[in-house]
Amino acid sequence: MQLRLMYVIIAVLMALVVAAAGSFVTVMEGGRLTAALKTGAFTFAGALSLLIVIMGALGVVGS
């Protein structure tokens, strides 16, 4: 049980890193802060969904 929780926490942290990178790229391209936050939110949601699906396929999370 604790190992699964650790994998979920790692997935959330990886999604946060991807979201931060997406926001940084948006700002570096001359985007506004609101556009960076919007990009970060969409990137976080997409990355987290993808990671949970992959971990489910590998049997790490789920039943």
VOSEZA-608232 format. One record per atom (N, C-alpha, C, O): atom name; residue in three letters; x, y, z. Coordinates in pm, 1 decimal. Layout:
<atoms>
CA,ALA,X,Y,Z
...
</atoms>
This chain:
<atoms>
N,MET,81.8,-119.4,0.0
CA,MET,0.0,0.0,0.0
C,MET,86.2,125.8,0.0
O,MET,58.1,220.2,-73.8
N,GLN,189.8,127.6,81.5
CA,GLN,274.1,246.4,89.1
C,GLN,352.2,266.8,-40.1
O,GLN,379.4,380.4,-78.8
N,LEU,388.2,158.2,-106.6
CA,LEU,460.4,170.4,-231.9
C,LEU,372.5,234.3,-338.8
O,LEU,420.1,316.8,-416.8
N,ARG,245.1,197.2,-343.2
CA,ARG,152.5,257.8,-439.3
C,ARG,137.0,406.3,-412.5
O,ARG,135.2,486.7,-505.7
N,LEU,125.8,443.4,-284.7
CA,LEU,112.8,583.8,-249.0
C,LEU,236.5,661.3,-292.2
O,LEU,225.5,774.4,-339.7
N,MET,353.3,601.9,-276.2
CA,MET,475.8,666.4,-318.2
C,MET,475.5,691.3,-469.3
O,MET,516.6,798.2,-514.4
N,TYR,429.5,593.4,-547.7
CA,TYR,422.4,610.5,-691.7
C,TYR,324.4,719.8,-731.6
O,TYR,350.4,794.3,-826.1
N,VAL,213.3,730.5,-662.1
CA,VAL,116.1,835.7,-691.8
C,VAL,174.7,972.5,-659.0
O,VAL,156.0,1067.9,-734.6
N,ILE,244.9,982.6,-547.4
CA,ILE,308.6,1109.1,-511.0
C,ILE,413.9,1146.9,-613.8
O,ILE,424.5,1263.8,-650.8
N,ILE,491.3,1050.9,-660.4
CA,ILE,591.4,1077.6,-763.7
C,ILE,523.7,1123.6,-892.5
O,ILE,574.6,1213.2,-959.8
N,ALA,410.6,1064.4,-927.7
CA,ALA,338.2,1104.5,-1048.1
C,ALA,289.7,1248.4,-1037.1
O,ALA,298.8,1324.6,-1133.4
N,VAL,238.5,1285.7,-921.2
CA,VAL,191.9,1423.4,-901.3
C,VAL,308.9,1520.9,-910.6
O,VAL,297.1,1626.8,-972.3
N,LEU,421.1,1485.5,-849.8
CA,LEU,538.2,1573.4,-856.9
C,LEU,591.5,1585.8,-999.2
O,LEU,633.8,1694.0,-1040.1
N,MET,590.0,1476.8,-1074.7
CA,MET,634.0,1483.1,-1214.0
C,MET,540.5,1572.1,-1295.3
O,MET,586.0,1648.9,-1380.1
N,ALA,410.6,1562.2,-1269.8
CA,ALA,314.3,1646.6,-1340.7
C,ALA,335.3,1793.8,-1305.6
O,ALA,320.3,1881.0,-1391.2
N,LEU,369.7,1821.3,-1180.2
CA,LEU,397.9,1959.6,-1141.4
C,LEU,522.7,2013.9,-1211.0
O,LEU,526.0,2130.2,-1251.3
N,VAL,623.6,1931.0,-1224.9
CA,VAL,745.0,1973.1,-1295.3
C,VAL,714.6,2002.6,-1441.1
O,VAL,763.1,2101.8,-1495.6
N,VAL,635.0,1917.9,-1504.7
CA,VAL,597.1,1940.4,-1644.3
C,VAL,515.4,2068.6,-1657.5
O,VAL,534.1,2144.5,-1752.6
N,ALA,424.9,2093.1,-1562.5
CA,ALA,344.1,2214.9,-1565.9
C,ALA,430.7,2339.4,-1548.3
O,ALA,409.6,2440.3,-1615.6
N,ALA,527.7,2332.0,-1458.0
CA,ALA,617.6,2444.8,-1437.8
C,ALA,701.3,2471.0,-1563.3
O,ALA,725.0,2586.2,-1599.7
N,ALA,745.4,2364.6,-1628.7
CA,ALA,822.2,2381.3,-1752.7
C,ALA,734.8,2443.5,-1862.0
O,ALA,780.7,2529.5,-1937.2
N,GLY,609.7,2399.9,-1870.4
CA,GLY,518.7,2458.6,-1969.0
C,GLY,494.3,2605.4,-1943.4
O,GLY,490.4,2684.6,-2037.5
N,SER,477.9,2643.1,-1818.9
CA,SER,459.4,2783.7,-1783.9
C,SER,585.0,2864.9,-1815.2
O,SER,576.2,2976.8,-1865.7
N,PHE,699.8,2809.1,-1785.4
CA,PHE,826.3,2878.7,-1811.4
C,PHE,845.0,2903.7,-1960.3
O,PHE,886.7,3012.4,-2000.4
N,VAL,814.4,2804.0,-2042.3
CA,VAL,827.3,2820.0,-2186.9
C,VAL,731.7,2927.3,-2236.9
O,VAL,767.5,3006.5,-2324.2
N,THR,611.0,2930.6,-2182.8
CA,THR,514.2,3032.6,-2223.6
C,THR,564.8,3172.3,-2190.0
O,THR,552.5,3263.8,-2271.5
N,VAL,621.0,3189.5,-2072.1
CA,VAL,674.1,3320.0,-2032.5
C,VAL,794.0,3356.9,-2118.8
O,VAL,807.5,3472.6,-2158.7
N,MET,880.7,3261.6,-2148.1
CA,MET,999.1,3290.3,-2229.3
C,MET,962.7,3326.9,-2372.6
O,MET,1037.7,3398.2,-2439.4
N,GLU,847.9,3278.6,-2420.4
CA,GLU,804.4,3313.5,-2555.1
C,GLU,732.4,3447.6,-2558.3
O,GLU,683.7,3489.0,-2663.5
N,GLY,725.1,3514.9,-2446.6
CA,GLY,663.9,3646.8,-2442.9
C,GLY,518.3,3645.5,-2401.8
O,GLY,448.2,3745.1,-2419.9
N,GLY,471.9,3535.7,-2347.5
CA,GLY,332.6,3528.2,-2304.3
C,GLY,309.7,3599.0,-2172.4
O,GLY,403.3,3622.5,-2096.0
N,ARG,186.1,3632.3,-2146.7
CA,ARG,150.4,3695.7,-2020.3
C,ARG,146.8,3592.1,-1908.6
O,ARG,151.3,3471.3,-1932.0
N,LEU,138.5,3644.0,-1786.3
CA,LEU,132.8,3556.0,-1670.7
C,LEU,5.5,3472.0,-1671.4
O,LEU,8.2,3354.6,-1634.3
N,THR,-105.7,3531.7,-1713.3
CA,THR,-230.6,3455.6,-1716.0
C,THR,-224.0,3342.5,-1817.4
O,THR,-276.5,3233.8,-1793.5
N,ALA,-159.6,3368.0,-1930.3
CA,ALA,-142.8,3262.1,-2030.3
C,ALA,-51.3,3152.6,-1976.8
O,ALA,-72.4,3034.5,-2004.6
N,ALA,49.6,3191.4,-1900.6
CA,ALA,140.6,3092.7,-1842.5
C,ALA,67.8,3005.6,-1740.4
O,ALA,88.6,2884.3,-1736.4
N,LEU,-17.1,3066.2,-1658.1
CA,LEU,-92.4,2989.1,-1559.8
C,LEU,-192.2,2895.2,-1627.7
O,LEU,-211.9,2781.6,-1584.7
N,LYS,-254.4,2944.7,-1734.0
CA,LYS,-349.6,2861.5,-1807.8
C,LYS,-277.3,2743.3,-1873.1
O,LYS,-325.9,2630.2,-1868.8
N,THR,-162.5,2769.8,-1932.8
CA,THR,-82.9,2662.9,-1994.0
C,THR,-37.6,2562.7,-1888.8
O,THR,-42.4,2441.7,-1911.2
N,GLY,6.1,2612.8,-1774.6
CA,GLY,49.1,2524.9,-1666.8
C,GLY,-63.7,2436.1,-1615.6
O,GLY,-42.6,2318.2,-1587.4
N,ALA,-183.5,2492.9,-1603.6
CA,ALA,-297.6,2414.7,-1555.1
C,ALA,-335.7,2305.0,-1654.4
O,ALA,-359.8,2190.7,-1615.4
N,PHE,-340.9,2340.5,-1783.1
CA,PHE,-373.3,2239.9,-1884.6
C,PHE,-265.5,2132.1,-1893.0
O,PHE,-296.4,2013.9,-1907.6
N,THR,-140.1,2173.0,-1883.7
CA,THR,-30.0,2077.6,-1889.0
C,THR,-32.0,1984.5,-1768.2
O,THR,-8.5,1864.5,-1781.8
N,PHE,-60.1,2039.9,-1649.5
CA,PHE,-67.2,1958.7,-1528.2
C,PHE,-177.8,1854.4,-1539.5
O,PHE,-157.2,1737.2,-1508.2
N,ALA,-294.4,1897.9,-1584.2
CA,ALA,-407.1,1805.0,-1595.9
C,ALA,-376.8,1694.2,-1696.9
O,ALA,-405.1,1577.1,-1671.7
N,GLY,-319.4,1731.7,-1810.5
CA,GLY,-286.8,1632.2,-1912.2
C,GLY,-177.9,1536.5,-1867.9
O,GLY,-188.1,1415.8,-1889.6
N,ALA,-73.6,1589.9,-1805.8
CA,ALA,37.4,1505.2,-1761.5
C,ALA,-5.6,1411.6,-1649.8
O,ALA,33.2,1294.8,-1648.5
N,LEU,-84.8,1461.0,-1556.6
CA,LEU,-129.4,1376.0,-1446.4
C,LEU,-221.3,1265.6,-1497.8
O,LEU,-210.9,1150.6,-1455.2
N,SER,-311.1,1301.0,-1589.2
CA,SER,-400.4,1199.6,-1646.5
C,SER,-320.4,1091.7,-1718.0
O,SER,-346.4,972.5,-1701.7
N,LEU,-223.8,1134.3,-1796.8
CA,LEU,-141.6,1039.9,-1870.9
C,LEU,-61.7,950.1,-1776.6
O,LEU,-53.0,829.3,-1798.9
N,LEU,-4.0,1007.2,-1672.9
CA,LEU,74.4,928.1,-1578.2
C,LEU,-12.4,827.9,-1502.5
O,LEU,30.3,714.9,-1478.8
N,ILE,-133.4,867.7,-1464.4
CA,ILE,-222.2,776.0,-1392.6
C,ILE,-265.3,661.5,-1484.5
O,ILE,-274.2,546.8,-1440.8
N,VAL,-292.1,692.8,-1612.3
CA,VAL,-329.2,587.7,-1707.8
C,VAL,-213.6,490.3,-1727.7
O,VAL,-234.0,368.9,-1730.3
N,ILE,-93.9,542.8,-1741.6
CA,ILE,23.1,456.3,-1760.4
C,ILE,46.8,370.1,-1636.3
O,ILE,75.3,250.9,-1647.5
N,MET,34.7,431.0,-1517.8
CA,MET,55.9,353.3,-1396.6
C,MET,-54.5,249.7,-1377.7
O,MET,-29.7,142.1,-1323.4
N,GLY,-175.5,281.3,-1421.9
CA,GLY,-283.3,183.4,-1416.9
C,GLY,-256.3,68.1,-1510.9
O,GLY,-282.9,-47.1,-1476.6
N,ALA,-203.7,96.9,-1629.6
CA,ALA,-172.1,-8.0,-1725.0
C,ALA,-58.9,-97.2,-1674.5
O,ALA,-56.1,-216.9,-1702.9
N,LEU,32.8,-39.3,-1600.8
CA,LEU,143.1,-118.2,-1545.6
C,LEU,102.6,-194.1,-1419.6
O,LEU,176.8,-280.1,-1372.1
N,GLY,-14.7,-162.7,-1365.7
CA,GLY,-62.3,-231.0,-1246.4
C,GLY,-15.4,-170.1,-1116.7
O,GLY,-25.5,-233.0,-1011.3
N,VAL,35.3,-49.6,-1122.5
CA,VAL,84.2,15.6,-999.6
C,VAL,-33.7,67.1,-918.8
O,VAL,-36.7,49.9,-797.0
N,VAL,-131.0,129.9,-984.1
CA,VAL,-249.1,181.0,-915.2
C,VAL,-370.6,106.1,-966.8
O,VAL,-365.8,41.6,-1071.5
N,GLY,-478.0,115.3,-892.7
CA,GLY,-600.8,46.5,-932.7
C,GLY,-613.8,-85.4,-859.5
O,GLY,-536.0,-117.1,-769.5
N,SER,-713.6,-161.1,-900.2
CA,SER,-740.2,-287.4,-831.0
C,SER,-675.3,-406.1,-899.5
O,SER,-688.8,-519.2,-852.9
</atoms>
